[in-house]
Amino acid sequence: MFHFRSFYMYGVLGSAVVVGVISVALIRTFRIRAAGGAEIKLTGKPFNRVGNLAGGIIFGLGWALTGACPGPLYALLGAGYWAVLLAIAGALAGTVAYGYLKPHLPH
């Protein structure tokens, strides 16, 4: 992916962004409601440059070090790739660490 030889990953991520942008625009324009009739509230959050940068770096490093996208970790385990247990352990450790640090983080 980082050699820019394959468009697959960029195509998947890019198409997800395009679908998201179009969906939000349609929801706002036509005031679309949820299936149960509830209003869909799209509220903005203040941009946190340091938090977004730090989170992206940590996420990217984890992805690069394990060589596995976080999404299919359990599917890889089910397919017999036992090395993925390290990635799962890292993901769980990160989740626990976030749980402890959450009260001290700027949200």
Backbone as a printed PyTorch tensor [residue, N CA C, xyz], in Angstrom:
tensor([[[  0.8250,  -1.1900,   0.0000],
         [  0.0000,   0.0000,   0.0000],
         [  0.8660,   1.2500,   0.0000]],

        [[  1.9280,   1.2520,   0.7760],
         [  2.7380,   2.4560,   0.8890],
         [  3.6900,   2.6360,  -0.2850]],

        [[  3.7250,   1.6600,  -1.1910],
         [  4.5140,   1.8070,  -2.4020],
         [  3.6590,   2.3620,  -3.5380]],

        [[  2.3960,   2.6100,  -3.2670],
         [  1.4460,   3.1710,  -4.2290],
         [  1.3380,   2.3130,  -5.4880]],

        [[  1.4590,   0.9930,  -5.3310],
         [  1.3320,   0.0810,  -6.4610],
         [ -0.0770,  -0.4810,  -6.5760]],

        [[ -0.8360,  -0.4210,  -5.5220],
         [ -2.1720,  -1.0020,  -5.5260],
         [ -3.1810,   0.0400,  -5.0520]],

        [[ -4.2730,   0.1250,  -5.7700],
         [ -5.2950,   1.1130,  -5.4520],
         [ -6.3660,   0.5650,  -4.5160]],

        [[ -6.3380,  -0.7320,  -4.2130],
         [ -7.4340,  -1.3560,  -3.4760],
         [ -7.7140,  -0.6820,  -2.1400]],

        [[ -6.7000,  -0.5220,  -1.3050],
         [ -6.9260,   0.0590,   0.0210],
         [ -7.3960,   1.5030,  -0.0920]],

        [[ -6.7610,   2.2730,  -0.9660],
         [ -7.1860,   3.6610,  -1.1360],
         [ -8.5990,   3.7250,  -1.7050]],

        [[ -8.9220,   2.7890,  -2.5840],
         [-10.2660,   2.7480,  -3.1580],
         [-11.3220,   2.4530,  -2.1140]],

        [[-11.0360,   1.5060,  -1.2260],
         [-11.9900,   1.1600,  -0.1670],
         [-12.1630,   2.3340,   0.7940]],

        [[-11.0490,   2.8870,   1.2730],
         [-11.1380,   4.0020,   2.2210],
         [-11.7540,   5.2340,   1.5660]],

        [[-11.3300,   5.5320,   0.3520],
         [-11.8650,   6.6960,  -0.3480],
         [-13.3500,   6.5710,  -0.6310]],

        [[-13.7860,   5.3870,  -1.0460],
         [-15.2130,   5.2120,  -1.3160],
         [-16.0280,   5.3080,  -0.0290]],

        [[-15.4650,   4.8630,   1.0890],
         [-16.1660,   4.9990,   2.3710],
         [-16.3460,   6.4740,   2.7270]],

        [[-15.3280,   7.2760,   2.4890],
         [-15.4240,   8.7150,   2.7700],
         [-16.4700,   9.3620,   1.8620]],

        [[-16.4480,   9.0280,   0.5880],
         [-17.4070,   9.6080,  -0.3590],
         [-18.8390,   9.2270,   0.0210]],

        [[-19.0670,   7.9610,   0.3410],
         [-20.4070,   7.5180,   0.7470],
         [-20.8390,   8.2360,   2.0250]],

        [[-19.9210,   8.4070,   2.9690],
         [-20.2440,   9.1060,   4.2110],
         [-20.6150,  10.5600,   3.9790]],

        [[-19.8470,  11.2510,   3.1510],
         [-20.1190,  12.6640,   2.8570],
         [-21.4770,  12.8160,   2.1740]],

        [[-21.7410,  11.9730,   1.1980],
         [-23.0270,  12.0390,   0.4910],
         [-24.1800,  11.7100,   1.4410]],

        [[-24.0030,  10.7120,   2.2870],
         [-25.0580,  10.3250,   3.2300],
         [-25.3840,  11.4500,   4.1980]],

        [[-24.3580,  12.0830,   4.7530],
         [-24.5900,  13.1850,   5.6900],
         [-25.2780,  14.3450,   4.9770]],

        [[-24.8630,  14.6400,   3.7560],
         [-25.5030,  15.7220,   3.0010],
         [-26.9770,  15.4180,   2.7540]],

        [[-27.2960,  14.1790,   2.3970],
         [-28.6960,  13.8020,   2.1690],
         [-29.5110,  13.8630,   3.4550]],

        [[-28.9360,  13.4010,   4.5590],
         [-29.6430,  13.4420,   5.8440],
         [-29.9580,  14.8770,   6.2280]],

        [[-28.9890,  15.7660,   6.0480],
         [-29.2110,  17.1740,   6.4110],
         [-30.1880,  17.8510,   5.4560]],

        [[-30.0580,  17.5910,   4.1700],
         [-30.8990,  18.2600,   3.1780],
         [-32.3620,  17.8520,   3.2910]],

        [[-32.6020,  16.5560,   3.4090],
         [-33.9730,  16.0500,   3.4060],
         [-34.4980,  15.7230,   4.8000]],

        [[-33.7210,  16.0380,   5.8260],
         [-34.1080,  15.7870,   7.2220],
         [-34.6160,  14.3540,   7.3950]],

        [[-33.8250,  13.4380,   6.9240],
         [-34.1680,  12.0160,   6.9880],
         [-34.1980,  11.5710,   8.4420]],

        [[-35.1530,  10.7120,   8.7660],
         [-35.2930,  10.1960,  10.1280],
         [-34.8530,   8.7410,  10.1880]],

        [[-34.5950,   8.2710,  11.3920],
         [-34.2110,   6.8740,  11.6050],
         [-35.4050,   5.9690,  11.3290]],

        [[-35.1690,   4.6680,  11.2690],
         [-36.2270,   3.7060,  10.9430],
         [-37.4100,   3.8120,  11.9030]],

        [[-37.1580,   4.0910,  13.1760],
         [-38.2300,   4.2020,  14.1590],
         [-38.8850,   5.5690,  14.1850]],

        [[-38.4560,   6.4690,  13.3110],
         [-39.0350,   7.8010,  13.2610],
         [-38.2840,   8.8340,  14.0790]],

        [[-37.2390,   8.4090,  14.7930],
         [-36.4780,   9.3510,  15.6160],
         [-35.6340,  10.2680,  14.7370]],

        [[-35.4620,  11.4920,  15.2080],
         [-34.6510,  12.4570,  14.4840],
         [-33.1780,  12.0580,  14.5520]],

        [[-32.4810,  12.2030,  13.4430],
         [-31.0420,  11.9320,  13.4110],
         [-30.3310,  13.2420,  13.7010]],

        [[-29.6100,  13.2950,  14.8040],
         [-28.9120,  14.5140,  15.2010],
         [-27.4380,  14.3910,  14.8370]],

        [[-26.9830,  15.2740,  13.9900],
         [-25.5820,  15.3060,  13.5850],
         [-24.9400,  16.5250,  14.2360]],

        [[-24.2500,  16.2880,  15.3250],
         [-23.6210,  17.3860,  16.0450],
         [-22.1250,  17.3670,  15.7950]],

        [[-21.5530,  18.5170,  15.6920],
         [-20.1200,  18.6310,  15.4610],
         [-19.3330,  18.5490,  16.7540]],

        [[-18.0700,  18.2250,  16.6180],
         [-17.1610,  18.2030,  17.7580],
         [-16.0270,  19.1680,  17.4600]],

        [[-15.4880,  19.8060,  18.4830],
         [-14.3490,  20.6880,  18.2270],
         [-13.1540,  19.8760,  17.7230]],

        [[-12.4200,  20.4430,  16.7870],
         [-11.2560,  19.7700,  16.2130],
         [-10.1150,  19.7850,  17.2180]],

        [[ -9.5620,  18.6170,  17.4910],
         [ -8.4560,  18.4750,  18.4370],
         [ -7.2360,  18.0110,  17.6520]],

        [[ -6.4040,  18.9420,  17.2410],
         [ -5.2600,  18.6310,  16.3850],
         [ -4.3090,  17.6410,  17.0380]],

        [[ -3.9360,  17.8750,  18.2810],
         [ -2.9800,  16.9950,  18.9650],
         [ -3.5890,  15.6140,  19.1810]],

        [[ -4.8310,  15.5610,  19.6130],
         [ -5.4870,  14.2800,  19.8520],
         [ -5.6530,  13.4690,  18.5800]],

        [[ -6.0660,  14.1360,  17.4960],
         [ -6.2250,  13.4260,  16.2260],
         [ -4.8840,  12.9350,  15.6980]],

        [[ -3.8640,  13.7600,  15.8190],
         [ -2.5400,  13.3720,  15.3410],
         [ -1.9810,  12.2180,  16.1670]],

        [[ -2.0710,  12.3260,  17.4910],
         [ -1.5530,  11.2570,  18.3610],
         [ -2.3300,   9.9610,  18.1460]],

        [[ -3.6410,  10.0380,  18.0790],
         [ -4.4490,   8.8430,  17.8600],
         [ -4.1620,   8.1910,  16.5210]],

        [[ -4.0080,   8.9960,  15.4890],
         [ -3.6940,   8.4600,  14.1670],
         [ -2.3350,   7.7900,  14.1260]],

        [[ -1.3660,   8.3920,  14.8040],
         [ -0.0230,   7.7990,  14.8440],
         [ -0.0440,   6.4760,  15.5940]],

        [[ -0.7070,   6.4380,  16.7410],
         [ -0.7720,   5.1960,  17.5230],
         [ -1.4980,   4.1090,  16.7300]],

        [[ -2.6200,   4.4650,  16.1250],
         [ -3.3830,   3.4990,  15.3330],
         [ -2.5500,   3.0040,  14.1510]],

        [[ -1.9120,   3.9180,  13.4460],
         [ -1.0990,   3.5470,  12.2900],
         [  0.0990,   2.6950,  12.6580]],

        [[  0.7410,   3.0160,  13.7790],
         [  1.8740,   2.2010,  14.2230],
         [  1.4320,   0.7850,  14.5660]],

        [[  0.3100,   0.6630,  15.2400],
         [ -0.2010,  -0.6640,  15.5690],
         [ -0.5170,  -1.4610,  14.3200]],

        [[ -1.1160,  -0.8090,  13.3550],
         [ -1.4580,  -1.4660,  12.1000],
         [ -0.1840,  -1.8870,  11.3660]],

        [[  0.8050,  -0.9820,  11.3300],
         [  2.0530,  -1.2820,  10.6180],
         [  2.8610,  -2.3760,  11.3150]],

        [[  2.9130,  -2.3370,  12.6310],
         [  3.7030,  -3.3330,  13.3640],
         [  3.1050,  -4.7310,  13.2690]],

        [[  1.7930,  -4.8200,  13.2910],
         [  1.1570,  -6.1380,  13.2280],
         [  0.9620,  -6.6090,  11.7960]],

        [[  0.9010,  -5.6820,  10.8710],
         [  0.6440,  -6.0480,   9.4850],
         [ -0.7790,  -6.4970,   9.2570]],

        [[ -1.6610,  -6.2020,  10.1980],
         [ -3.0500,  -6.6480,  10.0920],
         [ -3.9890,  -5.4840,  10.3650]],

        [[ -4.9930,  -5.3690,   9.5340],
         [ -6.0610,  -4.4120,   9.7780],
         [ -6.7910,  -4.8480,  11.0430]],

        [[ -7.1720,  -3.9230,  11.9130],
         [ -7.8490,  -4.3150,  13.1490],
         [ -9.1950,  -5.0010,  12.9280]],

        [[ -9.8420,  -4.7540,  11.8140],
         [-11.1670,  -5.3250,  11.5730],
         [-11.2280,  -6.8430,  11.5840]],

        [[-10.4010,  -7.5230,  10.8050],
         [-10.5410,  -8.9810,  10.6940],
         [ -9.6600,  -9.7820,  11.6470]],

        [[ -9.2860,  -9.2250,  12.7830],
         [ -8.3900,  -9.9550,  13.6860],
         [ -8.9660, -11.3090,  14.0870]],

        [[-10.2280, -11.3360,  14.4610],
         [-10.8190, -12.6010,  14.9060],
         [-11.0280, -13.5570,  13.7340]],

        [[-11.2860, -13.0190,  12.5580],
         [-11.4030, -13.8800,  11.3800],
         [-10.0570, -14.5210,  11.0590]],

        [[ -8.9800, -13.7490,  11.2010],
         [ -7.6420, -14.3070,  10.9790],
         [ -7.3370, -15.3940,  12.0020]],

        [[ -7.7530, -15.1760,  13.2360],
         [ -7.5560, -16.1920,  14.2700],
         [ -8.3250, -17.4610,  13.9080]],

        [[ -9.5440, -17.2950,  13.4650],
         [-10.3500, -18.4430,  13.0660],
         [ -9.7770, -19.1780,  11.8690]],

        [[ -9.0220, -18.4590,  11.0440],
         [ -8.4010, -19.0860,   9.8750],
         [ -7.0970, -19.7870,  10.2360]],

        [[ -6.7030, -19.6970,  11.5110],
         [ -5.5190, -20.4260,  11.9540],
         [ -4.2400, -19.6230,  12.0220]],

        [[ -4.3160, -18.3190,  11.8790],
         [ -3.1250, -17.4760,  11.9880],
         [ -2.9050, -17.1300,  13.4620]],

        [[ -2.1770, -17.9900,  14.1560],
         [ -2.0230, -17.8530,  15.6040],
         [ -1.2300, -16.6140,  15.9970]],

        [[ -0.3840, -16.1080,  15.1170],
         [  0.3980, -14.9140,  15.4350],
         [ -0.4940, -13.7030,  15.6820]],

        [[ -1.7200, -13.7530,  15.1780],
         [ -2.6390, -12.6380,  15.3630],
         [ -3.0480, -12.4840,  16.8330]],

        [[ -2.7790, -13.5010,  17.6510],
         [ -3.0630, -13.3830,  19.0880],
         [ -2.3080, -12.2080,  19.7060]],

        [[ -1.1140, -11.9230,  19.2010],
         [ -0.3620, -10.7650,  19.6990],
         [ -1.0820,  -9.4630,  19.3660]],

        [[ -1.6160,  -9.3720,  18.1750],
         [ -2.3590,  -8.1720,  17.7890],
         [ -3.6310,  -8.0260,  18.6160]],

        [[ -4.3180,  -9.1370,  18.8600],
         [ -5.5320,  -9.0970,  19.6840],
         [ -5.1820,  -8.6820,  21.1080]],

        [[ -4.0870,  -9.2250,  21.6440],
         [ -3.6520,  -8.8400,  22.9940],
         [ -3.3150,  -7.3560,  23.0440]],

        [[ -2.6620,  -6.8510,  22.0060],
         [ -2.3500,  -5.4230,  21.9500],
         [ -3.5970,  -4.5650,  21.8740]],

        [[ -4.5810,  -5.0060,  21.0950],
         [ -5.8370,  -4.2590,  20.9930],
         [ -6.5650,  -4.2320,  22.3320]],

        [[ -6.5880,  -5.3660,  23.0150],
         [ -7.2370,  -5.4210,  24.3300],
         [ -6.4860,  -4.5770,  25.3490]],

        [[ -5.1530,  -4.6150,  25.3120],
         [ -4.3570,  -3.7910,  26.2330],
         [ -4.6060,  -2.3090,  25.9740]],

        [[ -4.7040,  -1.9290,  24.7110],
         [ -5.0000,  -0.5390,  24.3820],
         [ -6.3750,  -0.1160,  24.8520]],

        [[ -7.3410,  -1.0110,  24.7600],
         [ -8.6970,  -0.7180,  25.2270],
         [ -8.7220,  -0.5220,  26.7340]],

        [[ -8.0230,  -1.3910,  27.4580],
         [ -7.9530,  -1.2730,  28.9210],
         [ -7.2370,   0.0200,  29.3060]],

        [[ -6.1290,   0.3250,  28.6270],
         [ -5.3890,   1.5570,  28.9240],
         [ -6.2670,   2.7790,  28.6880]],

        [[ -7.0270,   2.7760,  27.5970],
         [ -7.9240,   3.8940,  27.3300],
         [ -8.9760,   4.0250,  28.4250]],

        [[ -9.4930,   2.9040,  28.8880],
         [-10.4870,   2.9400,  29.9630],
         [ -9.9560,   3.6160,  31.2140]],

        [[ -8.7060,   3.3510,  31.5390],
         [ -8.1040,   3.9710,  32.7160],
         [ -7.7420,   5.4350,  32.4750]],

        [[ -7.3200,   5.7630,  31.2650],
         [ -6.8600,   7.1210,  30.9680],
         [ -7.9800,   8.0630,  30.5460]],

        [[ -9.1380,   7.5370,  30.2070],
         [-10.2250,   8.3590,  29.6790],
         [-10.5690,   9.5640,  30.5550]],

        [[-10.6500,   9.4120,  31.8940],
         [-10.9900,  10.5860,  32.7050],
         [ -9.9550,  11.7110,  32.6230]],

        [[ -8.7460,  11.3830,  32.2110],
         [ -7.6770,  12.3830,  32.1720],
         [ -7.4350,  12.9380,  30.7730]],

        [[ -8.1780,  12.4480,  29.7900],
         [ -7.9930,  12.8870,  28.4140],
         [ -8.9920,  13.9820,  28.0660]],

        [[ -8.5780,  14.9290,  27.2160],
         [ -9.5150,  15.9880,  26.8010],
         [-10.4940,  15.4560,  25.7630]],

        [[-11.7610,  15.3760,  26.1350],
         [-12.7880,  14.8970,  25.2010],
         [-13.6920,  16.0360,  24.8280]]])
